[in-house]
Amino acid sequence: MNKLFTVFFIFFAITSFSQNTELFKPDSVKRIIQGTQINSFIKIDGLLNDPEWELAKPVSDFIQIEPNQGEKANHKTVLSVLYNNKYLYFGVFAQDSLGKKAIRATDFKRDFDFKQHDLITIAIDGFNDNRNSMAIVVNPYGVQRDLLAFDDIYYNLEWDGLWDVRCTRTDSGWIAEFAIPWKTLRYPQTENQIQNWGFNIYRNRRMTNEISAFSPFPRSVSILRMAYAGKLTNLKPPPPSPNIRIQPYLLKSLNNSNNNENNIESLNGNNFKIGGEIKWVINPNSVLDLTFNTDFAQADVDEQVNNLTRFSVFFPEKR
């Protein structure tokens, strides 16, 4: 009986402790990082050596999400924010005592598997509704991933925003330098010239599976739960304006048939097809997507492959 009571007590204590460490309410006092306005443009090269970065007000006291929630991060991450009338800039230095030897990245395809890479993720809530966000992600080799999130439940993984990033790898860590056009971001038009947005950023160090964030959130949710986000302050974005993106395409088809009798190939057809897509951001809340002469390409079923390696298998596109 005593042994049964002891086992029950230990189980109850472990369960209670794990719940207390994983679930907590958002802090009423938000962590703040301040953006600095500049009048020049930054060269996006992943070096952070432009003199304008010296004007920024960096933050570096990231907090662990995994494995020891609430503790100070073992590997320092330094974040700086600048902006001008065209771009919002982020400079991130992910320091590491092992330098380039600690980097983990399994492939270079866009929208990579975020669980398999060292990465930096930035989440922005331009409407301050604590529900919706835009996330941009980069690994140490500059490979991009982005998505839109709604209530941290629904995700639009097909969204590809227009933003630029360059990364460099050094013996003391890796650097990511971002430039995000204001037109890519969604935010309201307000009478107040200065805006403060919901904001968070986290770093994943795959070698030790350490996840650290600017504003802590429970490990049972993701960085896209914007109720736990901090604040990006002192922003002066230009008024939202209509944004139109046109993506045309030209498709050429060539049909051949094999004449078995004469053992020669005869040309049956040579066709051209023109089409395209138009995305029109009418206002921050409305987006119109138009398509003309859409290419509904058909692909054969991919061959079955038993992949026993740690690398992804890429199948050639068949049209």
Disulfide bonds with the S-S distance in Angstrom:
none
